[in-house]
């Protein structure tokens, strides 16, 4: 049997040609802006025709450290030349160092490495259920996990089953039972939802995909108190909010709490490689025994070396502190724009949203106008612009972006 030859057609040489090729062969599960990027450095990316753009999305926080950070790149190249993967059937010399450095940075007791953010969420669901049965004493098969409306935790079947976004759910059922949905930011509703079989509360400190929705002051602290009182595992999904995005290492720090399970990913590799992790206290994580959960690629030496470098530059280069300063400057600049189409500006650190009035024609149109002016950001929920530049952004670069936002929004 002969295999088909690799296409010998000439490489596309224009934006339209690349888009036509993608539309012909790719699944239609995304609707990206019509820009074809070919190179990135720092806060900027360039398209196939050489046009430069200021990246105000950061791959949904995956490149907090900026595109192609040279120190992370060097760690990737060095480790890739030595050893990339062993599987967890054997030990490797990078994983213990990754564990030690990540626990020291986040004050965690235990770490379970995975690849994608959704895998980290699935891991937390499994671990908290097992803890509920083996430690809390919930009857077998009766564990309940409380989640919030408007949540976004990934795209796996279990996760979309408790989503309230119909576009994520429609056509994918039947779904797994065992989840209760409560309004985000409503501590009283959370208290009423907790019952004797509740094992966990899964929540984003700030809802990113939901439109950068910041809960009322004190909400996370009250959630922590309720979970402690009722012996419920508090799971914070910090895959977007964590690792400096909101101006602190983890968003939980804004209210002085600590979760039982914290989920991180995206910026954990600086955008070079899929790396995620479940951070845990010892009591919850110790319910897992060999063979009960794992991943072929999770914790591989290449991933660990990249993540170690990504964490190091985040701290050593002051990116977290810069996110706090530049986030305040960006939000002040956006609020200074006089516009009759802007409904609200909200956010924390460099995780910012501009919500437009419904009659403005939608955030997609604004994103397209900004793209033409050299600024890339993304719409969500129809009328909301998300603005999340890399944490290395300077005041001059924010001024550059604000000039374009002013032109489009005013």
C-alpha positions in Angstrom: 0.0 0.0 0.0 1.5 3.4 -1.0 1.0 6.4 1.1 0.0 9.7 -0.5 2.8 12.1 -1.1 3.2 15.3 0.9 1.7 18.2 -1.1 4.2 19.8 -3.5 2.0 22.9 -3.9 3.9 26.2 -3.4 3.7 27.7 0.1 0.9 30.3 0.4 2.2 33.8 0.0 -0.6 36.0 1.2 -3.1 36.4 4.1 -6.0 35.3 1.8 -4.1 32.3 0.6 -3.4 31.0 4.1 -7.0 31.6 5.2 -8.3 29.7 2.1 -6.0 26.8 2.9 -7.1 26.7 6.6 -10.8 26.9 5.7 -10.4 24.1 3.1 -8.8 21.6 5.4 -9.5 22.7 9.0 -12.4 22.0 11.3 -14.7 25.0 11.7 -14.6 25.1 15.5 -13.0 28.6 15.7 -13.8 31.9 14.2 -10.5 33.8 14.4 -9.8 37.3 13.2 -8.5 37.3 9.7 -4.9 38.0 10.6 -2.2 35.3 9.9 0.6 35.6 12.4 4.1 34.4 11.6 6.4 35.8 14.3 6.3 37.2 17.8 8.7 39.0 20.1 7.9 40.5 23.5 4.5 42.3 23.3 4.4 42.3 19.5 3.5 39.9 16.7 3.9 40.2 12.9 1.7 38.7 10.2 2.8 36.9 7.0 2.9 40.2 5.2 5.2 41.9 7.7 2.6 44.1 9.5 3.2 44.5 13.3 0.6 44.3 16.0 0.5 44.9 19.7 -0.8 41.7 21.3 -3.5 42.6 23.8 -4.7 39.0 24.3 -1.5 37.1 25.3 -3.0 33.8 24.0 -5.5 34.0 26.9 -2.6 34.6 29.4 -0.4 31.8 28.0 2.3 34.4 27.1 2.3 36.4 30.3 6.1 36.5 29.9 5.9 37.9 26.3 6.4 36.1 23.0 9.5 33.9 22.7 11.2 35.0 25.9 14.9 34.3 25.3 15.5 32.6 28.7 12.6 30.3 28.3 13.6 29.6 24.7 17.1 28.7 25.9 15.8 26.3 28.5 13.6 24.6 25.9 16.5 24.2 23.5 18.9 22.9 26.1 16.5 20.3 27.5 15.2 19.3 24.0 18.8 18.4 23.1 19.1 16.1 26.1 15.8 14.4 27.0 12.2 15.3 26.1 10.0 12.5 27.6 10.4 9.4 29.7 6.7 8.8 30.6 6.0 8.5 34.3 7.1 4.9 34.1 10.5 6.2 35.0 11.8 9.1 37.0 13.6 12.2 35.4 15.9 14.8 36.8 13.7 17.8 36.0 10.4 16.8 37.7 11.7 16.9 41.4 13.2 20.4 40.8 9.9 21.5 39.2 8.0 20.2 42.2 10.3 21.9 44.7 10.4 25.3 43.0 6.6 25.4 42.3 5.8 24.5 45.9 8.2 27.1 47.2 6.7 29.7 44.9 3.1 29.0 45.7 3.3 27.6 49.2 1.8 24.3 48.1 2.3 20.9 49.7 1.8 18.7 46.7 1.8 19.1 42.9 0.2 16.9 40.2 1.5 17.9 36.7 -0.7 17.7 33.6 -0.7 19.3 30.2 -3.8 21.4 29.4 -5.9 23.5 31.7 -8.9 21.2 31.0 -6.9 18.2 32.2 -6.0 20.0 35.4 -9.7 20.7 36.0 -10.7 17.1 35.3 -7.9 16.0 37.7 -9.3 18.3 40.5 -12.8 16.9 40.0 -11.6 13.3 40.3 -9.4 14.1 43.3 -12.1 16.0 45.2 -14.7 13.2 44.6 -12.2 10.6 45.8 -11.4 12.7 48.9 -15.2 13.0 49.5 -15.7 9.2 49.5 -12.6 8.2 51.3 -12.1 11.0 53.8 -15.4 12.9 54.3 -17.5 9.7 54.1 -19.9 10.6 51.3 -21.9 7.6 50.2 -20.5 6.0 47.0 -21.8 7.6 43.8 -23.4 10.6 45.7 -20.7 13.2 45.6 -21.8 16.7 44.5 -19.6 19.6 43.3 -20.9 23.1 43.2 -20.0 25.3 40.3 -21.0 28.8 39.1 -23.1 30.0 36.2 -21.2 31.8 33.4 -18.2 29.6 34.2 -15.5 28.5 31.7 -13.3 25.6 32.8 -12.5 23.9 29.5 -14.1 21.9 26.7 -14.1 18.2 27.9 -17.4 16.4 28.1 -17.6 16.5 31.9 -16.8 20.2 32.0 -19.3 21.4 29.3 -21.9 19.3 31.1 -21.9 21.8 33.9 -21.5 24.9 31.7 -24.4 27.4 31.4 -23.2 28.5 27.9 -25.6 26.8 25.5 -23.0 27.1 22.6 -20.7 24.9 24.7 -23.4 22.4 25.7 -25.7 22.0 22.8 -25.5 18.7 21.0 -23.0 17.1 23.3 -25.3 15.4 25.9 -26.0 13.3 27.9 -23.9 14.7 30.6 -22.5 13.4 33.9 -24.5 14.1 37.0 -23.2 15.4 40.3 -23.0 19.2 39.7 -25.0 22.1 41.2 -24.9 25.5 39.6 -25.1 28.7 41.6 -24.9 32.4 40.6 -21.3 33.7 40.6 -20.5 36.1 43.3 -23.5 35.1 45.5 -22.2 33.7 48.8 -25.7 33.2 50.1 -26.6 31.0 47.1 -23.4 29.0 47.7 -24.3 28.4 51.3 -27.7 27.1 50.4 -26.3 24.8 47.8 -23.9 23.0 50.1 -25.3 19.8 51.5 -24.0 16.7 53.3 -22.8 15.2 50.0 -21.0 18.3 48.7 -17.3 17.6 48.3 -16.1 20.6 46.4 -16.7 24.2 45.2 -15.0 24.9 41.8 -14.8 28.6 40.9 -12.7 31.1 39.0 -11.5 34.1 41.1 -12.4 36.2 38.1 -14.4 34.8 35.2 -12.2 35.3 32.2 -14.2 33.9 29.3 -17.3 35.1 31.0 -16.2 38.6 30.3 -13.7 39.4 33.1 -16.4 39.4 35.8 -14.9 40.4 39.1 -16.9 39.2 42.1 -18.1 41.5 44.9 -15.4 42.3 47.6 -15.4 39.6 50.3 -16.9 36.9 48.1 -13.9 34.7 47.9 -13.2 35.1 51.6 -16.7 34.1 52.4 -16.5 31.1 50.0 -13.3 30.0 51.9 -15.1 30.3 55.2 -18.1 28.2 54.0 -15.9 25.5 52.5 -13.9 25.3 55.7 -17.0 25.2 57.9 -18.8 22.5 55.9 -15.6 20.5 55.1 -15.8 21.2 51.4 -12.7 21.3 49.1 -12.3 24.8 47.6 -10.9 24.5 44.0 -9.7 27.8 42.4 -9.3 27.7 38.7 -6.4 30.1 38.3 -5.5 29.0 34.8 -6.1 32.5 33.4 -5.9 34.6 36.6 -2.8 32.9 38.0 0.9 33.6 37.6 0.8 37.4 37.8 -2.1 38.3 35.5 -4.1 40.2 38.1 -1.0 41.9 39.8 -0.4 39.2 42.4 1.1 35.7 41.9 -2.3 34.1 42.4 -5.6 36.0 42.3 -6.6 34.4 45.7 -4.1 36.8 47.3 -6.4 39.7 46.8 -8.6 38.5 49.6 -5.9 36.7 51.6 -7.1 33.2 51.2 -5.7 29.8 50.2 -7.5 27.2 48.2 -7.3 23.5 48.9 -6.7 22.8 45.2 -5.4 25.5 42.8 -5.2 25.0 39.1 -2.6 26.7 37.0 -1.5 26.4 33.4 -1.1 28.7 30.3 1.7 31.0 31.6 3.3 28.1 33.5 5.3 27.5 30.3 5.4 31.0 28.9 3.5 29.8 25.9 6.2 27.4 24.7 4.6 24.1 25.7 1.4 22.7 27.2 2.0 22.5 30.9 -0.6 22.6 33.7 -0.6 21.6 37.4 -2.9 20.9 40.3 -1.5 22.5 43.5 -2.9 20.8 46.6 -2.6 20.5 50.3 -1.4 17.1 51.5 -4.8 15.8 52.8 -6.6 16.1 49.5 -3.8 15.0 47.1 -2.8 12.0 49.2 -6.0 10.1 48.3 -4.5 9.3 44.9 -2.5 6.0 44.7 -0.4 4.6 41.9 -2.4 3.7 38.8 -5.5 5.8 39.7 -4.7 8.8 37.6 -1.9 10.0 35.3 -0.8 11.3 31.9 1.9 10.1 29.5 3.2 13.6 28.9 2.4 15.2 32.3 5.6 16.0 34.1 7.9 15.2 31.2 11.4 16.7 31.5 11.0 19.1 28.6 7.8 20.5 30.2 9.4 20.8 33.6 12.5 22.6 32.3 10.4 25.0 30.4 8.1 25.7 33.3 11.0 26.2 35.7 12.4 28.9 33.4 9.0 30.4 32.9 8.4 30.8 36.7 11.9 32.1 37.2 11.7 35.0 34.7 8.2 35.9 36.0 9.7 36.5 39.5 13.2 37.7 38.7 12.1 40.3 36.1 9.4 41.8 38.2 6.5 41.0 35.9 4.0 40.5 38.6 4.6 43.9 40.1 4.6 45.4 36.6 1.1 43.9 36.0 -0.2 45.7 39.0 1.2 49.1 38.0 0.5 48.8 34.3 -3.0 47.4 34.9 -3.9 50.4 37.0 -2.5 52.7 34.3 -4.4 50.9 31.5 -7.7 51.0 33.3 -7.3 54.7 34.1 -6.5 55.4 30.4 -9.5 53.4 29.2 -11.8 55.2 31.7 -10.6 58.6 30.4 -12.0 57.8 26.9 -15.1 59.8 26.3 -17.5 57.3 24.5 -21.2 56.8 24.2 -20.8 53.1 23.3 -18.9 52.0 26.4 -21.1 50.6 29.1 -18.4 49.5 31.7 -14.7 49.0 32.2 -13.7 46.4 34.7 -10.8 44.2 35.7 -7.9 43.6 38.0 -4.2 44.0 37.0 -3.7 43.4 33.3 -7.0 41.4 33.0 -9.3 44.1 31.7 -12.6 44.2 29.9 -14.5 46.9 28.0 -18.2 46.1 27.8 -20.0 47.9 25.0 -23.7 48.9 24.9 -25.8 46.5 22.8 -26.5 49.1 20.2 -22.8 49.6 19.5 -22.8 46.8 17.0 -20.9 44.1 18.9 -17.4 43.8 20.2 -16.3 41.8 17.1 -16.6 44.8 15.0 -14.4 46.8 17.4 -11.8 44.0 17.4 -11.7 44.1 13.6 -11.3 47.9 13.7 -8.5 47.6 16.3 -6.8 44.9 14.2 -6.7 47.3 11.2 -5.0 49.8 13.6 -2.3 47.3 14.8 -3.9 46.1 18.1 -5.1 42.6 18.6 -7.7 41.7 21.3 -10.7 39.3 21.4 -14.4 39.6 22.0 -16.5 37.5 24.3 -20.2 37.2 25.0 -21.0 39.4 22.1 -20.4 42.9 23.5 -17.2 42.6 25.6 -13.6 43.3 24.6 -10.9 41.5 26.6 -7.7 43.3 27.0 -4.8 41.2 28.4 -1.3 42.3 27.1 1.8 40.4 28.3 3.0 41.4 31.7 6.1 42.9 30.3 4.2 45.7 28.6 5.5 49.2 29.2 3.7 52.5 29.8 4.7 53.7 26.3 3.3 50.6 24.8 0.0 51.0 26.7 -0.1 54.6 25.5 0.3 53.2 22.0 -2.7 50.9 22.5 -4.8 53.5 24.2 -4.4 55.8 21.2 -6.0 53.1 19.0 -8.7 52.2 21.6 -9.6 55.9 21.8 -9.9 56.1 18.0 -12.2 53.1 17.8 -14.3 53.6 21.0 -14.8 57.3 20.7 
